[in-house]
Amino acid sequence: KPRSLAPLLSSLLFLFSQFLAGSLGKHMADDQDILPLAAESVDKMVCYEAALQPRPLDDVEFYLMAWQHAASGDPDRPPPDLLREDFSGSGMVSCGWVSSSTSRKSWAVDFDAEVHAWGTKHHLPKLSEDQRNRVFLVTCDVLQAQEHGVPLVDVIVGNNFSWQCWHEDEQLDAYLKGVRGGLRPGGMLVLDAFGGTSISSDSYEEISNHDIVLDDGRAARFCYVYEQMNCKPEGRMTIGVSFKFTDGSIFKHAFKYAWRVRPVSIVREAMLKAGFAKVCLFVDWNDESGAYRHGTDPFDLEEWSKMCEEEEYKSCYIVAYV
């Protein structure tokens, strides 16, 4: 009598189900071990400050040097105490300012409440209680700073080229006039600027490598990528800032800006028109490691123009004195 195949088939089905369960379980375990890509786990503000604001105290030192430059021949000129940081982002420079002297106060002005909240969480706790009490985060348009309680100050700064958001000349004139009215006697305005043969055309450049810690505690390395797009003859362009990680992931255009890059000579004329008495130009340079350093001696416009005709990229500080 033939044997029934039912028990055999039942056993085979059981074994096959166990195999599938084990295989799927293994894949599920493997999936749990796969860590998310760095670009998906990173705080973009951490990348931004590591790449574009690595040495805020250097900026503070430059402001003090530029202040002393105007004090030449005036030994009684008091040091600056009050700073207004326009387009402040997280207020990192303001924190550096108040930590440089017990008499200094700073107002960090930016319309982005989210980035101010980020600075409150990440930068203010690093200060002493006394220092924190001398930093004021003012969330408003920089054109309305005084309307929001910012007093007259000694120094106003606009970092990371953000002031180039003013596309129309009338907008820039209004900003400079407002800044001039926001300074105490003897005060100064500091704006950064850039030029060179590269600013007239679209470009992609991998600038520098940086090591950071991701939100989940892992160490990561990224490359800061700078892009110029849609460049127009009058200096209008779109800027893209991306972060490219060694695991192959990219935080594409983490920050994106629409700027108008004017010649420094035009900005100087606008500053004088706004009521500033004197404008000086301090050109950045590269040290032996290739890092940017702020200039300490003023350049004239002819020297600057010649450098911009001969080199792809140059950056500088434009300092306007009351």
C-alpha positions in Angstrom: 0.0 0.0 0.0 1.5 3.3 -1.0 2.6 5.7 1.9 0.7 9.0 2.2 2.8 12.1 1.1 0.9 14.4 3.5 3.3 14.1 6.4 6.3 14.7 4.2 4.8 17.7 2.6 3.8 19.1 6.0 7.4 18.7 7.2 8.8 20.3 4.1 6.4 23.3 4.4 7.4 23.7 8.1 11.1 23.6 7.3 10.6 26.2 4.5 8.6 28.5 6.7 11.4 28.3 9.3 13.9 29.1 6.6 11.9 32.2 5.5 11.5 33.3 9.1 15.2 33.0 9.8 16.2 34.8 6.5 13.7 37.6 7.1 14.8 38.0 10.7 18.4 38.2 9.6 17.6 40.9 7.1 15.6 42.8 9.6 18.5 42.6 12.0 20.9 43.8 9.3 18.6 46.7 8.5 18.6 47.7 12.1 22.4 47.8 12.1 22.5 50.1 9.0 23.1 53.6 10.3 21.4 56.6 8.6 23.5 58.6 6.2 25.4 61.6 7.7 23.5 64.1 5.6 20.3 62.8 7.0 21.5 63.0 10.6 23.3 66.3 10.7 22.3 69.7 12.1 23.0 72.1 9.2 23.8 74.9 11.6 26.7 72.9 13.0 28.1 72.5 9.5 27.6 76.1 8.6 29.4 77.5 11.6 32.2 74.9 11.3 32.8 75.9 7.6 31.9 79.6 7.5 32.4 80.9 11.0 35.2 78.8 12.4 37.0 81.6 14.3 34.5 84.2 15.6 37.0 85.6 18.0 39.2 86.5 15.1 36.4 88.7 13.9 36.2 90.4 17.2 40.0 91.0 17.2 39.6 92.6 13.7 36.9 95.0 14.9 39.1 96.1 17.8 42.1 96.6 15.4 39.9 98.6 12.9 38.7 100.7 15.8 42.3 101.5 16.8 43.1 102.3 13.3 40.7 105.2 13.4 42.1 106.2 16.8 45.6 106.8 15.5 46.6 110.3 16.7 43.8 110.2 19.3 45.1 108.5 22.5 42.0 109.5 24.4 39.6 107.6 22.1 37.8 105.1 24.4 37.6 101.5 23.3 34.3 100.2 21.9 31.8 98.6 24.2 28.5 98.3 22.3 28.1 96.1 19.2 25.2 95.4 16.9 25.5 92.3 14.8 23.3 92.5 11.8 22.2 89.3 10.0 23.5 87.7 13.1 22.3 84.1 12.6 22.9 82.3 15.9 24.7 85.3 17.4 28.0 83.6 17.7 30.0 86.8 17.1 27.9 88.6 19.7 28.8 85.9 22.2 32.5 86.4 21.3 32.1 90.1 21.8 30.8 90.0 25.3 33.3 87.4 26.3 36.2 89.7 25.3 35.5 92.3 28.0 33.2 92.7 31.1 32.1 96.1 29.8 30.8 94.9 26.4 27.3 94.4 25.3 25.9 93.1 22.0 22.6 93.1 20.1 22.3 90.2 17.6 19.7 91.2 15.0 18.1 88.7 12.6 14.6 88.2 11.3 14.8 84.4 11.7 13.4 83.3 15.1 14.4 79.7 14.5 18.1 80.5 14.2 18.0 82.7 17.3 16.4 79.8 19.2 19.3 77.6 18.0 21.8 80.1 19.2 20.0 80.3 22.6 20.3 76.6 22.9 23.9 76.1 21.6 25.8 79.3 22.3 24.4 81.1 25.3 24.9 78.2 27.7 28.6 78.4 27.0 28.7 81.9 28.5 28.8 82.9 32.1 25.6 84.3 33.6 27.1 87.8 33.5 28.0 87.4 29.8 24.6 86.0 28.9 23.0 89.0 30.5 24.9 91.2 28.1 23.8 89.5 24.9 20.4 90.5 23.5 18.9 88.5 20.6 16.5 90.8 18.7 14.3 89.1 16.2 13.4 91.6 13.5 14.4 93.1 10.2 17.8 94.9 10.5 16.1 97.9 9.0 13.9 98.1 12.1 16.5 97.4 14.8 16.1 100.7 16.6 12.4 100.4 16.5 12.8 97.1 18.4 14.8 98.7 21.2 18.4 98.4 19.9 20.3 101.5 21.2 23.0 103.5 19.5 26.1 101.4 19.4 29.9 101.8 18.7 30.2 99.1 16.1 27.7 97.6 13.6 28.8 94.6 11.6 27.2 92.6 8.8 29.0 89.3 8.3 29.1 86.5 5.7 28.1 88.9 2.9 24.4 88.8 4.0 24.0 92.5 3.3 24.3 91.7 -0.4 20.6 90.6 -0.2 19.8 94.2 -1.1 19.4 94.0 -4.9 18.3 97.5 -5.5 20.5 100.5 -4.9 17.7 102.2 -3.0 17.6 99.3 -0.6 21.3 99.4 0.1 21.1 103.2 0.5 18.3 102.9 3.0 20.3 100.3 5.0 23.5 102.3 5.1 21.6 105.5 6.1 19.8 103.6 8.9 23.2 102.1 10.1 24.7 105.6 10.1 21.9 106.8 12.3 22.3 103.8 14.6 26.0 104.6 15.5 27.3 106.7 18.4 29.8 109.5 17.6 33.0 108.0 16.4 31.3 104.7 15.6 32.0 102.4 12.6 30.3 100.0 10.2 32.1 96.8 9.1 30.9 94.8 6.0 32.6 92.0 4.3 32.8 91.8 0.5 34.4 89.7 -2.2 35.5 90.1 -5.8 37.7 88.5 -8.4 37.5 87.1 -11.9 35.3 84.2 -10.8 32.3 86.3 -9.7 31.0 86.9 -13.3 30.4 83.2 -14.1 28.7 80.1 -12.6 31.0 77.9 -10.6 31.3 74.9 -8.3 34.0 74.6 -5.8 34.8 72.2 -2.9 36.3 74.6 -0.4 37.4 72.9 2.8 37.1 69.8 5.0 35.7 69.8 8.5 35.1 67.3 11.3 31.9 67.5 13.3 29.7 65.3 15.6 26.3 64.3 14.2 23.1 64.5 16.2 23.3 60.8 17.1 26.9 61.2 18.5 28.8 59.8 15.6 31.9 61.6 14.2 31.7 62.7 10.6 33.8 64.6 8.1 32.3 66.8 5.4 33.5 69.1 2.6 32.0 72.6 2.3 30.8 73.1 -1.3 30.2 76.6 -2.7 28.2 77.2 -5.9 27.5 80.3 -7.9 24.5 80.0 -10.1 22.6 82.2 -12.6 25.3 84.8 -12.6 24.2 88.1 -14.3 26.4 90.9 -15.6 25.1 93.4 -13.0 26.4 91.1 -10.2 23.1 89.2 -9.4 23.6 85.6 -8.6 22.3 82.6 -6.6 24.6 81.1 -4.0 24.3 77.5 -2.9 26.0 76.1 0.2 26.2 72.3 0.4 27.9 69.8 2.7 29.4 66.7 1.1 30.1 63.8 3.5 32.7 61.1 3.3 30.0 58.4 3.4 28.9 59.7 0.0 25.8 61.6 1.2 25.2 65.2 0.4 23.2 67.9 2.1 22.5 69.7 -1.1 21.9 73.5 -0.9 21.5 73.5 2.9 21.6 77.2 2.5 20.7 79.2 -0.5 20.9 83.0 -1.1 20.1 85.5 -3.8 22.7 88.2 -3.8 23.9 91.2 -5.8 27.7 91.5 -5.6 28.6 95.1 -6.2 32.1 96.5 -6.9 33.7 97.7 -3.7 34.1 101.2 -5.3 30.3 101.4 -5.6 29.8 100.4 -2.0 32.3 103.0 -0.8 30.5 105.7 -2.7 27.2 104.6 -1.1 28.7 104.7 2.3 30.0 108.3 1.8 26.6 109.3 0.5 25.0 107.9 3.6 27.1 110.3 5.7 30.2 108.3 6.7 33.3 110.4 6.9 35.9 107.8 5.9 36.0 104.4 4.3 38.9 101.9 4.6 39.5 98.6 2.9 41.3 95.7 4.7 42.1 92.7 2.5 42.1 89.1 3.7 45.2 86.9 3.1 46.2 83.3 3.4 48.6 82.1 6.0 51.0 79.2 5.6 48.3 76.6 6.2 46.1 78.2 3.5 43.6 79.6 6.1 42.1 83.0 5.6 43.3 85.8 7.9 42.0 89.3 8.2 44.2 92.1 7.0 45.6 94.7 9.4 46.7 97.4 6.9 44.3 99.4 4.7 44.5 99.0 0.9 43.5 101.6 -1.6 40.9 100.9 -4.3 43.4 100.7 -7.1 45.3 97.9 -5.3 42.1 96.0 -4.7 40.9 96.4 -8.2 44.2 95.1 -9.6 44.0 92.1 -7.3 40.4 91.4 -8.5 41.5 91.5 -12.1 44.4 89.1 -11.5 43.0 86.6 -9.0 39.9 84.4 -9.1 38.7 85.3 -5.6 39.6 87.9 -3.0 37.7 88.9 0.1 38.0 92.0 2.3 36.4 94.1 5.0 35.0 97.5 4.1 35.1 99.7 7.2 33.1 103.0 7.3 33.9 105.4 10.0 31.6 108.2 11.4 
